[in-house]
Amino acid sequence: MFTGIVEDIGVVSHLDENDSTGGTTMTFTIPANSPLLKDCHEGDSIAVNGCCLTVTSFTADSFKVGVAPETLRITNLGTLVENSRVNLERAVRADTRMGGHFVQGHVDTTAEILSVTPDGNALTFRFQPKNRDMLRYIIFKGFIAIDGTSLTVTNVNDADGWWEIMLISYSQERVVLAQKKKGDTVNIEVDMMAKYAEKSLAGVLGANSGDAPIPLLEKMVQRIIGKQ
């Protein structure tokens, strides 16, 4: 579990796209004097651009992770090259202040940046998801994690299939999104609470029962008919 509050920006220092396991090993270097690895252990989870990955080895200023082929297909990690910059966040502790929102590190889809528009000292980003079904979980003023950064949705257009966020000047200096441009891709994790709510409501309404009647609505109709 993560908060979506990026701790540091790391750099891809080495890529081994065919390691001894047949997968991909990535090595990330962190800034000097960063506390990111001071309490690190092998097997710990670190979110890289919002994707929860397992530390396989580390030094004082770098760490390695193994990335499965499925992860490369679903996320934007497959587009990384040496010297690419990435957002980094350690897994949350029980005593951590929740400055962002609950982020699992499980990327739902990627999205393309449609536009970047200055608004005073802020930047408005417009995104279009690769999987349009994800739009049903994105609401005005709701939470969303973009490359692992907890952000607030400022505009949604379901008909045209896009949403927007505003990146304030403070965040522009601390997350990789500020350096991205139109046409670039980002990792997207929608608010998991929306998915839980959808599943719970589907159970109540019997939406997963095929052609069977919807229990709740059926009872409501029967009650109304009974009063007539």
C-alpha positions as CSV (number, residue, x, y, z in Angstrom):
1,M,0.0,0.0,0.0
2,F,1.2,3.5,-0.9
3,T,0.0,7.1,-0.4
4,G,0.7,8.6,-3.8
5,I,3.1,11.1,-2.3
6,V,6.3,10.7,-4.3
7,E,9.4,10.6,-2.0
8,D,12.1,10.9,-4.7
9,I,12.8,10.9,-8.4
10,G,15.2,8.1,-9.4
11,V,17.0,7.4,-12.6
12,V,17.3,4.1,-14.6
13,S,21.0,3.3,-14.4
14,H,20.9,-0.2,-16.1
15,L,18.4,-2.4,-18.0
16,D,18.9,-6.1,-18.5
17,E,16.1,-7.1,-20.8
18,N,17.0,-10.8,-20.8
19,D,18.3,-11.7,-17.3
20,S,19.0,-15.2,-16.0
21,T,15.4,-15.7,-15.2
22,G,14.2,-14.8,-18.7
23,G,12.7,-11.6,-17.5
24,T,13.8,-8.0,-17.2
25,T,16.0,-6.5,-14.4
26,M,16.0,-2.8,-13.8
27,T,18.4,-0.9,-11.7
28,F,17.5,2.5,-10.3
29,T,19.8,5.1,-8.8
30,I,18.5,7.5,-6.2
31,P,19.6,11.0,-5.4
32,A,22.5,11.6,-3.0
33,N,21.5,11.7,0.7
34,S,18.1,10.3,-0.1
35,P,16.5,8.4,2.8
36,L,14.7,6.0,0.4
37,L,16.9,3.0,1.1
38,K,18.1,3.7,4.6
39,D,15.6,1.2,6.1
40,C,15.4,-1.1,3.0
41,H,15.5,-4.9,3.0
42,E,15.4,-7.4,0.2
43,G,11.8,-8.2,-0.6
44,D,10.6,-4.7,0.3
45,S,8.1,-3.0,-2.0
46,I,8.8,0.2,-3.8
47,A,6.4,2.0,-6.2
48,V,8.2,2.9,-9.5
49,N,6.0,5.2,-11.5
50,G,3.1,3.9,-9.5
51,C,3.9,0.2,-10.1
52,C,4.6,-1.9,-7.0
53,L,7.9,-3.7,-7.5
54,T,9.9,-6.0,-5.2
55,V,13.5,-5.0,-4.3
56,T,15.8,-8.0,-5.2
57,S,19.1,-6.3,-4.1
58,F,20.3,-2.8,-3.2
59,T,23.3,-0.7,-2.3
60,A,23.4,2.7,-0.5
61,D,22.4,4.6,-3.6
62,S,20.7,2.1,-5.9
63,F,18.3,-0.9,-6.0
64,K,17.3,-3.6,-8.5
65,V,13.9,-5.0,-9.3
66,G,12.6,-7.8,-11.5
67,V,9.9,-6.9,-13.9
68,A,7.6,-9.5,-15.4
69,P,6.5,-9.4,-19.0
70,E,2.9,-8.8,-18.1
71,T,4.0,-5.7,-16.1
72,L,5.8,-4.4,-19.1
73,R,2.7,-4.9,-21.2
74,I,0.3,-3.2,-18.9
75,T,2.4,-0.3,-17.6
76,N,4.7,2.3,-19.2
77,L,7.8,0.6,-17.6
78,G,8.5,-1.0,-21.0
79,T,9.2,2.4,-22.4
80,L,11.9,3.2,-19.9
81,V,15.5,3.5,-21.2
82,E,18.7,4.2,-19.4
83,N,18.6,7.7,-17.8
84,S,14.8,7.8,-17.7
85,R,13.5,9.5,-14.6
86,V,10.9,7.7,-12.4
87,N,8.8,8.5,-9.3
88,L,9.7,6.5,-6.3
89,E,7.8,5.8,-3.0
90,R,8.3,3.2,-0.3
91,A,5.4,1.1,0.9
92,V,3.4,2.9,3.6
93,R,3.9,2.2,7.3
94,A,1.2,2.0,9.9
95,D,2.3,5.3,11.5
96,T,2.6,7.2,8.2
97,R,0.4,10.3,7.7
98,M,-1.9,9.8,4.7
99,G,-1.2,13.0,2.8
100,G,-2.5,11.5,-0.5
101,H,-4.9,8.5,-0.8
102,F,-4.8,4.7,-0.7
103,V,-2.8,3.6,-3.6
104,Q,-2.2,-0.1,-4.2
105,G,0.6,0.1,-6.8
106,H,-1.5,-2.0,-9.2
107,V,-1.7,-0.1,-12.5
108,D,-5.2,-0.3,-14.1
109,T,-4.2,1.1,-17.5
110,T,-2.0,3.6,-19.2
111,A,-3.1,6.9,-20.6
112,E,-1.9,9.2,-23.3
113,I,-1.3,12.9,-22.6
114,L,-3.6,14.8,-25.0
115,S,-2.4,18.3,-24.0
116,V,-0.5,20.3,-21.5
117,T,-1.8,23.9,-20.9
118,P,-0.2,26.5,-18.7
119,D,-2.6,28.1,-16.2
120,G,-0.7,30.8,-14.3
121,N,2.1,28.9,-12.5
122,A,0.2,25.6,-12.8
123,L,-0.1,23.1,-15.6
124,T,-3.3,21.5,-16.8
125,F,-2.9,18.0,-18.2
126,R,-5.5,16.2,-20.3
127,F,-5.4,12.4,-20.5
128,Q,-7.1,9.7,-22.5
129,P,-7.0,6.2,-21.1
130,K,-6.0,3.2,-23.2
131,N,-8.8,1.3,-21.6
132,R,-11.9,3.5,-21.9
133,D,-13.8,1.4,-19.3
134,M,-11.7,3.0,-16.6
135,L,-13.5,6.3,-17.2
136,R,-16.4,5.1,-15.1
137,Y,-14.2,5.2,-12.0
138,I,-12.9,8.7,-12.7
139,I,-15.1,11.5,-11.2
140,F,-14.8,15.3,-10.8
141,K,-12.8,16.1,-7.7
142,G,-12.0,12.4,-7.2
143,F,-8.7,10.8,-6.5
144,I,-6.4,9.3,-9.2
145,A,-2.8,8.1,-9.2
146,I,-0.8,9.1,-12.3
147,D,2.7,7.6,-12.4
148,G,2.2,7.0,-8.7
149,T,1.4,10.6,-7.9
150,S,-1.9,11.2,-6.0
151,L,-3.8,13.9,-7.9
152,T,-7.3,15.4,-7.9
153,V,-9.4,15.2,-11.0
154,T,-10.4,18.7,-12.1
155,N,-12.5,17.9,-15.2
156,V,-14.1,14.8,-16.9
157,N,-15.6,14.4,-20.3
158,D,-17.1,10.9,-20.6
159,A,-18.4,11.5,-24.1
160,D,-15.0,12.4,-25.6
161,G,-13.2,10.1,-23.2
162,W,-10.8,12.3,-21.3
163,W,-10.1,13.9,-17.9
164,E,-7.9,16.6,-16.6
165,I,-5.7,17.3,-13.5
166,M,-3.9,20.5,-12.5
167,L,-0.2,20.2,-11.4
168,I,0.8,23.0,-9.0
169,S,4.3,24.6,-9.2
170,Y,5.4,22.8,-6.0
171,S,4.6,19.4,-7.5
172,Q,6.2,20.3,-10.8
173,E,9.6,20.2,-9.1
174,R,9.0,16.9,-7.5
175,V,7.3,14.5,-9.9
176,V,8.2,13.2,-13.4
177,L,4.8,14.2,-14.9
178,A,5.9,17.9,-15.2
179,Q,8.6,16.9,-17.7
180,K,6.2,14.9,-19.9
181,K,4.6,16.2,-23.0
182,K,1.7,15.6,-25.4
183,G,1.8,12.0,-26.7
184,D,3.7,10.6,-23.8
185,T,2.1,7.8,-21.7
186,V,1.5,7.6,-17.9
187,N,0.5,4.8,-15.6
188,I,-3.0,5.1,-14.2
189,E,-4.5,3.6,-11.0
190,V,-8.1,4.7,-10.3
191,D,-9.5,5.0,-6.7
192,M,-10.0,1.4,-5.5
193,M,-12.9,2.5,-3.4
194,A,-14.9,3.1,-6.6
195,K,-14.3,-0.4,-7.7
196,Y,-15.4,-1.8,-4.3
197,A,-18.5,0.3,-4.4
198,E,-19.4,-0.9,-8.0
199,K,-19.0,-4.5,-7.0
200,S,-21.1,-4.1,-3.8
201,L,-23.9,-2.3,-5.7
202,A,-23.8,-5.0,-8.5
203,G,-24.3,-7.6,-5.8
204,V,-27.3,-5.8,-4.3
205,L,-28.9,-5.2,-7.7
206,G,-28.1,-8.7,-9.0
207,A,-26.2,-7.3,-11.9
208,N,-24.1,-10.4,-12.2
209,S,-27.0,-12.8,-12.4
210,G,-27.3,-12.8,-16.2
211,D,-30.9,-12.6,-17.4
212,A,-32.4,-13.2,-14.0
213,P,-34.6,-10.4,-12.5
214,I,-32.8,-7.7,-10.4
215,P,-33.7,-8.6,-6.8
216,L,-33.8,-5.2,-5.3
217,L,-35.8,-3.6,-8.1
218,E,-38.1,-6.6,-8.2
219,K,-38.9,-6.2,-4.5
220,M,-39.5,-2.5,-5.0
221,V,-41.9,-3.1,-7.8
222,Q,-43.7,-5.8,-5.9
223,R,-44.1,-3.4,-2.9
224,I,-45.5,-0.6,-5.1
225,I,-48.0,-3.0,-6.7
226,G,-49.0,-4.3,-3.3
227,K,-50.0,-0.9,-2.1
228,Q,-52.3,-0.3,-5.1
